[in-house]
Amino acid sequence: MIQVKLNKTKRVLIGLLLIFVLIFVIIFGLAIFLSNQPLTSKHPRFDSNKGYMVCSNGERAATPKKSTGGLTVLDAPKTTTYICGSEYWTYWTAGLSKEKPKWDGPFSLSELNE
């Protein structure tokens, strides 16, 4: 076995470097592990095979009937609300185009009724 004599400063620097590398590996290992975990959210997604939004359990996402307040369809806001369980999501849609909906966060029932 070959022994190399290092002064105290070099030993401390090598030790610190090894500690930082270990922390770096642990953080990225956890990030990779957690990113592969299944989502527990009921966030709806578009199922291209079925042609509509589905919840995480595979059921079709419900859409509440909203009154336009006497406005025509073209005047109505370009949003669609989907319900999965007791949670609500509102997506901004692109009118009549086939663009996928964009998530705009969960809203409470009182906000939907306004």
N, C-alpha and C positions, 0 to 999 in steps of 0.2 A: 504494500500500500504506500502510495506516495503522499507525503504530508507537505502541505504548502503553508508557510507561516504568513499570516496576514496581520497587519496591525489592527488595533482596536477600531479605528475609524472605518476601515474597509469592511470589517465584520458587521458593524452596525448598519452600514449602507446596504450590504447584501441582505441582512436580516429584514430591514425595512422594505426592500424591493420584493422579497419573498412574501412578506405580509400583504403588500398591496396587490401582488399577483393573486394570492389566495382569495382576498376579498373580491377582486374583479371576477374571478372564476365563479365564486359563490353567487354573486349578484346576477351574472348573466345566466348561470345555471338555473337559478330560481325564476328568472324572467322567461326563459325558454320553457321550463316546466309549467309555469302558470299560464302561459299563452296557449298551451295545448289542452288546457282543461275545458270541459264543455261549459257553455254559457248557461247560467241559471235564469237569465232574464226571459221574460215572456215577449220580448221585442219581436214584432212581426217582420217577416221577410217575404219577398216576392218569390213564388214558386213558378218557374217558367214552364214546368210540365203541366201544372193545373191551370195556370193563367190568372191566378189571384194571390192575394196576400194570405199567408198562413201563420199561425202562432207556433211557438216552439214545440207544442205537443202535436202538431200536424193538423189541427182543426182550422177551418177557415176563419180569418179575422173578421169580426162583426163591424159593421159601419152604422152609426146612428143616423136616423133620418133627421136632417136639419132643415129648418125653414129658411128660405132665402129672403123673407120679409117683403115679398112683392117684387123682388128684383128678377130680371130674366136670368137664365142660366149663364149667359155671357158676362153679366155684371157680377155674378157671385164670386167670392174669393176662390182662388185656385188652391184650395187645401182639401185634404181628405183625412178624416179621423178614423183610426182603427182601434178596436177594443179586443184585448186578449185578457180574459179573466176579469179582474177589477181594475186593470191599468189601461190608460188611454194614450195613444200616440197620434200626433197630427203631422202629416207629411205635406210638404209643399209640392204640388204637381205642376206639370208644364202644360196645362190646358188640355188640348186634344191630342198632343203628341204622345208617342209611346215611350217617353223618357221614364226611367224608373223613379219612384217617389223618393224624396229626401227626408230623412228623419229630423224632426224638429222638437223632440223631447216629449216626455209625458205631461199631460195636463189633467187637472182635477175635473170632476163632473160639473162643479160650479162655473169653471171657466168655459166649458163647452156650452152651457146654457145662456151665456151672455150674448 
